[in-house]
Amino acid sequence: MTGRLNYIDNLRVFCIFIVVFIHTAVTYSSIGSWYYNEHIELSIASTAFFMFFQSHAQAFSMSLFFFIAGYFIPASLERKGTAKFITGRLNRLGVPVLIYIFLIHPLCIELHNPQTDTLSYMLSGIKNFEFPGYTGPLWFALVLLIFSVFYALIHKKLPKIKPIPVTTVTLVLLIALVTLFAFGIRWIYPIGTAFMNLQFCFFSGYIFMFGAGIIASRQGLLEKIDFCTGKKWLWVAFGVGLPLWILMGTLGKVFEGSNVINGGMNFPAFLYALWESLFCVAFIVALIGIAKTRFNTQSALMKFISENVFGVYVIHAPVLIGISVLATPVVMNAVLKFFIIGTLAIVVSIIFSWIIRQIPFVGKYFN
């Protein structure tokens, strides 16, 4: 790999924007866990919108992050060597996690509930060893650090994998593997459960897509995903995925408030794992194929955003909470408010990210 892959940078920007909108959606739908929920009474249409958006965004966004991260690991390992690579990962990922736990998380708590004795809360968290769960959105950086170090330590002992073609059969097999592991994990860790802010119920996609990224890098698989492949799998993602999503929701009685799809030995839970895995793999392949052809350039503005987007990921939580709290008196449709507040949070986070990146010794951790 030589030079920057603009379409990968653009996909990274897209994913981080999606993450901000996911957290904004939770703010106004109260579907899921987040620091601040406004508890707006939702219409049936608004509920359906949030269920559709949040389930689809969750299905692919973080798995795509892990795929992209995995894709760049082999070249970095080869260039730096194991020891230097691990040291670099500890610095690049570990420090932002610590910044979030001990500085940004307390700020989020303070913004959400100013009456909280934040110092006592943090000291109690340290005393009871609860602070590793204060990672907020930075759980991704922590997990990626663990995955990266683990791979660096074992990669020389792994057997060589024969060339893998990017075919329908290969991708269907990948979907099947992700489905089975997700279904199995959710017997123990159903959707909605977490340990130290880690939702193991979604880890099947993260693990397999991280591994797929590494394999794709070693075998040059991205070069084999063209625009036609992307369009075909975009159709699969929605043409097959949407009817499956509706069937899963209907059989699982989701709109009636049932949580049967969250896990366990039942058919709706299996359907959910199947739909989620299918959409994850199909949509990621679609995004890669389409982005390579149509979004492989960067304007000056897009380059600026790309340079600041990791900072957006790190600091968007307090920005979003602050804006949401200030906007609480504003009465409007929940979906409209979601779009407005989410967009504002992204814009303000980009500005703050740029400012922080100018600070000596600190800014490098937000690059």
N, C-alpha and C positions, 0 to 999 in steps of 0.2 A: 504494500500500500504506500503510495507516494502522494504528498499533498493532502489537503483537506477534502473530505467528501461533503460538498455543500448540501446534498439532499439528506444526509444523515444529520447534519447540524439542524436543518429545517425540521426534520422529524422530531429531534430532541426538543426544539422550541414548541412544536405542536403539542407534544406530550406534556410538557410542563404547564402549558396553558390549560390543557385538559385537567390536570391535577388541581389547579387553582379553581377551575369551574366545578370540579367534583366537590371540593370542600365548600364552595359557595352553595351548591345544590343541597348538601347536607344541612347547611345553615337554615335554608328556607323550606326544606321538605321534612326535616327531622328523621329522615331515613338514613340510618348510619350513625356513627359516632364522631363528634367534633366538639371543640371547645365551647362554641356558642351556637344555640339554636333559637330562632325567633318564634317558633311555634305558631306560624300562620295557619289559619284554617284553610285547607286546600279543597278546591273543587275536584270532581272526578277526573276532569281533563288535566288539571295540574298534577294530580297524583300520578296519572298514567305517564305524563311527560317525564316527571322526575324518576319514576321507576325505569322507564326506557333509557333515559340518558345515563343514570347512575349505573345500571347493570351493564350496559354496553361499554361505558368508559372504563369501569372497573375490570371488565373482561380482558381488555387488551393493553391498557396504558402502561401499567407497571411491568408487565411481561415484555413489552417493547423496550422499556428502559433496560431491563436485564439483558435482552438480546443485544442491544447496541453496546452495552458495557462489555459483554462477553466477546463481541466481535473485535474489540481493540486490545484485548488482553494478550493474545499470543505474540503480536508484534512488540508490545511493550515488554513482555517477559524476555523475549529474544534480545532486545536491544539493551536492557538494563541488567539482566541476570536476576536470579531469584531473590537474593538478599536485598539488592537495591530496589527491586520491584516492590517487595513487601514493605520496606521502609517508606517508599513513596506513597503506597496505598494508605499506610497508617497516618501519614501526614495529610494526604489529600482528602481522605474520607473521615478519618478518626477525629481530626481537629474540628471540622464543622459539626460533627455529632456532639462533641463536648461543648462547643459554643452554644448549640441549640439547647442541650440539657440544662446548662447552668446559667445561661443568660436569656435566651429567647423564650424558652418554656415558662419561666417565672413571669416574664413580661406578658405572655398570653394569658396566664392565670390572672394577673393584675388587671389587664384590660377587660377581661370577662367579668371579674368580680372584684372590684376595688376594695371591698371590705376584708378580703382574705389577708391574713398575716403571712405574706409570701416567704419571709425569712424562716419562720417556724415551719411552714409547709416544706421548704426545701431541706432544712436541717432534719426534719422527721423522715423525709424521703431518703436522705443519706444514711441516717441511723438504721432504718428498716430495710435498707438496700432495695428501695423502690425506684430510685433515680434512673436505673437503666431503662425503665419504661417511660421516661419523660422525653423520648426522642421525637414525638410528634411526626411530621412528614419525613423527618430524617431517619426513620427506621430503615428506609431504603438504603441510605448510605452505610448504615451499620451492617445490614445484611449483605450488601455488595462487598463490603470489606471482608466479611467472614468468607463469602464465596470465593473471592479473589485470592485471599491468603491460602485457603484450602487447596484451590487449584494449583497455585504456585508451588506448594509443597509436594504435590503428588503428580504433577504433569509429566515428569520424566519417567514415571513408572507406568503410565497408562499405555495400553496397546495402541498401535496405529490402526486407524479406522479406514476401511476401504472407501474409495470415492463414492459419494452418495449423490444420486441424481435428484434434481428438483422436479419430481413428477407427482401426479395425483396420488399414486399409491404411497409414495414416501410421506406426503403430507397427511394423508388419511391415517397412516400408521402413527404419526406424531400426535395427531388429534386423539387417537384411541389411547395412547399411552398417557397423555395429559388427563384425559377423562377418567381413566381407571384409577390413577393415583389421587386425583382430586376427590373422587367418590369415596375412596378408601380413607383418606385423611379426615374427611368430614364425618366419619363414624366416631372419631375421637375428638376432633376439633370442628364442631359445626360452624357455619357462617354466623358471625355475630360474637364469637368468642375470641379472646386474645390473651397472650401471655407476654408480659413485658412489652406491650404495644405491638407485638408481632402476631399477625393473623395467619396462622399456619394453614387455615382452610383454603388460602389462595396460593400456597407455596408450590403446588404442582406446576402451574404455569411458569412461575418464576424460575424454578430449578431447570425445567426442560428448555425454556427459551434462553436461559443463560448458557446452557450447554450447547444449544443450537447455534448461538452466536459464535462461540469458540470454534465449532466445527465449520461454520460458514466462512470464518476467517481463514482457517487452515486450508480449506478446499476451494476457496474462491466461489462460493455458492451464490453470493449476491449478484455476480456478473451473469448468472444463469436465469435470474428473475427479470424478465423484460416487461414492457408495457402491456402486452397481450396477456401475459401470465397474471399481472396485477389486476387487469379488468376482469378476467375470468374468476379470480378468487374474491374480488369485490362482489360479484354477483352471488357467489356461494355464501359469503358472509351475511348478505341480506336476503337473497332469494331463497336460500335454504334456512338460514339462521332465523329470520323473522317468523316464519310459520312455526319453527321449533320453539322459539321464545314464547309465542302465543300459546302453543300447546302446553308447554311447561307451566306457564302461569295459570292456565285454565285448570289443568289436572291438579296442580298444587294449591289451587284456591287462593292465589296470592292476593287478589283484590278483595277477598273476604277476610284478610288478616292472618291467614294460616302461615306458619313458618316451617311447614313440612319439607320444603325444598332445601332447607338449610343444611340437612345432613341426616344420616341414618340409612337403614336398609329399606328404602322405599323407591318406587319408580319415579315420582316427581323429582326427588333428589338426584337420581341418576340422570334424568333428562336435563336438569339444570347444569350438572357437571359436563354433560355432552354438549349442550348449547354453548356454554361458556368457553369450552376448549375449542370447539369448531370456530366460533367467532374470533377468538384470540388468534389462532393460527391463520385463518383465512384473511382476516383484516390486516394483520401484520404483513403477510405476503403481498396483499393488495397495495398497502401503503408504500412498501419498498419498490414494487414494480412501477407504480404511478409516479412516485416522487423522483425516481431516477430520471424519468423522461421529462416531466413537467415542472419539477421544483428543484432543479439541480443548479440553480444560480442564486446569488444573494445580492440584493441591493445594499446600499450603504445603511439604510435603516434596518434591514434584516440582519446584517452583519453586527450592527450595534446591539440589537436584541439578543442575538446568539451569544455575544460576548458576556452579556449580563444575565443570561437566563438561569445559570446555576444559582446565582445570588437570589433570583426570584424564588427559586425552589426553597432556599434556606430561610428567607425572611418573609415569605408571603403570609404565613399564619398570623403574626401580630398585625400586619397591614390589613388583612381581610377582617379580622376580628374588630379592629378599631373602626374601620369604615362601616361594618355591619352594625356595631353598637350605636354609632352616630346616626345611622339611617333608620334606627328602630322606629322613631316617631312618624316616618314617612309611610303612608298607607297606599299600597298599590298591589296589583296582581303579583302573586309569588313568583311566577315564571318571568315576568318582566323585570321584577326586582333582582332576580337571580342573574339575568343577563347584564343589567346595569352595574350592579355591585361587583360581579365577577370581572367585568371589563375594567372598572375603576381600580380594583385590587391589583390587576396585572400591570396597569400603567404606573401606578404609584410604586409598586414593587420594583419595576424596572428602574425608576428614578432613584430609589433608595439603594438598589444594588450598585448602580453606577457610582453614587456618592461613596458608599462603603469601599468600593474597589480602589478609590483614590487614597485611602488611608494607608500609610506605610505599615508594613509587617502584618496588617490585618487583611487588607484587600486581596492578597494572593489566595486566601482560602475561599474567596467567593468567585474565583475565575472559572 
